[in-house]
Amino acid sequence: MGSFSYPVKANTTKKFANDRIMLGNGKVSVSRLAIGTGTNGWGGRSDQTREMGIKGLSDLLRAAYDKGVFFWDSADQYGTHPHMKEALKYVPREKVTILTKTHATTEEEMKKDLDRFRKEIGTDYIDILLLHNMQSPNWPTEKRGAMDVISQAQEEGIVKLHGVSCHMLDALKAAANSDWVQIDLARINPYGARMDGTVEEVVPVLKKMKDSGKSLIGMKIFGGGKLSGHVDECLQSALSREYIDCFTIGIESLAQFNDLMTRIPGASQPA
């Protein structure tokens, strides 16, 4: 992995997992930490669905809500919509922020996904909807049908904010140049593990996004598990990057959640 030295100045105030952050020019409120539900998520399943089941993940979402962490990160690919629906039996819908993601390309696919997603989650609206896993530099053209449907859904109040998650550097650069993108889910950590490029390549693109008014959510904070031995370093890195508004971490147990609740304020300032 090589060595890592903290690249930015220390924070002047402590930051907490349950800090309230406003995204999209005040359109959506989130907690600084999002409960990620898609660890190794593909084919409609994830570690959370396999290991925790509907009740276990629902209980985790509810426990996090009770401690002020009300941002839930999901995707069709993870198969975790029913788990959020179960949690919403006990948590007021308007008190939580739900992010989900779609692989739709055409208008027809996106219309079907919007209807299905809301039914699976048990909600009339989606706070944040992202095009999932953009790899092509031409995605703004290729996904135009889906984008048009999402834009219309935003006008109708069905979606509050829209954007993308990217998995290649050229796709990320396209997102930075797209006026359609209001929010980006960006892979960032201090070692470049499972990122869209090196840290030196990715950071200027993210700063360009922030400077243009886009909101940024960090992901792969621990490099998809590759950096599990560098938890505090990775947290300090994420918390020190002022262009990152908040971040999502895949959480698989209440013990892991409670550990992050303690570590985040400690990592936000040097000892």
N, C-alpha and C positions, 0 to 999 in steps of 0.2 A: 504493500500500500504506500510506503514512503511516509515521510513525516508531514505533520500539519501544524502550521502556526496560525493563530487566530488573525484573520486578515483585516478586521475592522475595529473601530474604537469600542470600548465597553459601553453598555447601556447606563444611562444616568438614573434610571428607576427600575425596580424589579418588575418583571413581567410574569403573569400567571396564566395557567391553562384556561381559566374561566374568565379572563379579560374579555370584554365585549368590544368587537371590532366591526366597523361599518364598511361594507363593500359596495362597489358600483355607485359611487357618489351618494352614499347614504340609503340606497334602495333595500339592502339586505343586511341584517345584523347577524353576526356569527360569534362564537367563542373562539379564542385564539387557537385552541386545540380542537380538531375534528376527530370524531371516532371513526377511523377507517374500518371498513367491513370486508375488504377485498384482498387480504393477504393471500398470495398465490391464487388469485381469482381468475377463473376462466371456465367456459362451458357451463355457466349458470351455477357455479359452486365456488367456494373459497374455504380457507382454513377455518374461518369463523362458522360457516354453515356446517362444515364437516365435523368440527370438534365441539361446537357449542349448541348447535340446533336452534330452533326458533325461540324456545324459552330462554336458553342461556344467553343468546345475543340480545334478546329483548330486555332481559334483566340487566345486562351491562349498559345498554342505552338508557334505561331508566335510572340506574345508579349514577351514571355520569350526569344526567340531567339534574338529579338531586344535588349535585355538587357544582352546578352552574356551567357544565359543559354540554351545550345544547345543539352542537353542529354535527350532523350525521352524514357521512360520506358513503354513498352506495353506487351501484351500477347494475345495469341489466346483466352484464357479464358475470357479476358476482352471485346473482341469485338471492340477494338479501332484501328485496322489496317486501316479501311477506314478514320478515323479521321486524322491519320498521312498522309495518301495519299492526303487528302484535303489541309493540311498545306504545303505539298511539292509542291503544285502548285505555292506557293509564296516564298518558302525558298529553296535555292540551296541544293540538296541532299548531296553533298560532304561537306557541312558546318555543318551538324548535325550528331549526333551519335544515332543510333536506336538500342534499345535492345528489343528483344521479346522472348517468351517462348513457349515451345511445350510440349504436353503430349504424344507424339509419343513414342512407345516402339520398334516396329519392323522396319526393313529397309524400307519396303513398306510404312508404315505410315509416316516415316520421309521424304522420297522422295516426297510424296504427300504434306506434310506440307511445305517443302521448296518451292515448286512451287507455292502453294496457298498463302503462306505468302507474297512472293515477288510480286505476282500479286495484292493482297489486299492492300499492302503498296505502290505499284508503284515504285519499286526499283529493281535493278539487284543484289543487295547484302545486307546482314544483318551484321551490325557491331558486335553485341553480341547476340549469341543464347544460351539459357539456357534450360536444362531439368527442367520442372516446378514441384515444390511441391514434392520433394523426401521425402518419409517417411520410406521406407524400408532400413535396413542396407545392403541389398543385391542389391541395385539398380545398382551398376556398372556391375553386371552380368545380371540382368533382362533387363536393357536398352542397352545392348551391340549392338543390331542391329541398333538402332537409333544413338548411339554414333559413330559407324563406318561410317554411312552416313554423319554425321556432320563433322567428321575428313576429309573425302574425299572432302566435300564441302569447307573446309578451304584450302586444297591444291589447289583447283580450284579458290580460291578467292571469293567464294560465301558467305562465313562466315569468319569474321576476328578473333573472339575469341569465345570460347565455355566453358560452365560450367554448374552449377546447382543452383537452389534455394532449400533449405531444410526446412522441417517443423517437424523434429524429431531429437533428439540429436544423436542417432545412425547413422542416415543418414548423419548428418553433419560430424561425425567422419569418415564415409566412404569417404566423399568428401575430407577431409583433407589428407587421405591416397591414394587418386587416382591421378595417374600421368596424367590422361586424363583431369582433372579439371584445367582450366587455370584461371577461375574467379568464385567467389562464391557470391551469393546474400544472405546475412546473416541477420537474425533478431536480432537486438541489441538495447537496451535502458537501462537506469539505474535502472529500477524497475523489469526487467524480465517479463514484460507484453507481452503476446502472443509470447514468445520466444521459442526456441527449448529445453530449460532447464533453470536453474537458471543462473544468470549472472556469478556466480563463476564456473559453469560447462561449459558455452559456451566460455568465454573469452580465456581460454588456447587452445581450439580447433582453434579459429580464429587466435591466435598468431602463432600456428603451421603452419596454412595455409600460413600466411604472410611470415614466416621464410623460407618456402619451395619455395617461389617465386610466389605464387598465388596472384591475385588481389582480393580485397574485396570491395563489395558495400554493405552498410548498408541499411536495410529496417526496417519497424515497429519502426521507430525512436520515434513515439508517441504512440506505443503500439496499433496500429490499432484504434486510437481515445480514448483509455482508459486513456491516459495521457495528454489529451487536456488542463488540468489545470496546466501542468508542462512543457510548451513549451520551455522556456528558459533553464531550467535544462536539458531537453532532448537534446536540440541542443548543449549545452556546453559539455555534455557527448559524443555525437557523434563526435564533432569537436576535442575533446581532445584525442581520441583514434587513435594513429598514425598508427595502423595496419588497420584502415578503410580508404580506399582511397577516397571514396566519398559516397554519400547516396541518396536514392530516397524517396520522400515524395509525397503522393497522394494529388494533388492540385485540387480544385474544383471551383476556382474563381480567377480573376485577383487581387482582393483585398487580398486574402490569399497569392498569390505569392509575391505581393509587400511587404506584412508584413514580409515574410521570407527573402526577400532581405535586409531588414533593420535589422532584428533580428540576422541573422547569423554572421555578423562581430562583433556585440555587444556581442554575446554569445561565440565568439572564444577567448575572453580575459576577465579576471575578472575585475570588475569595479574598 
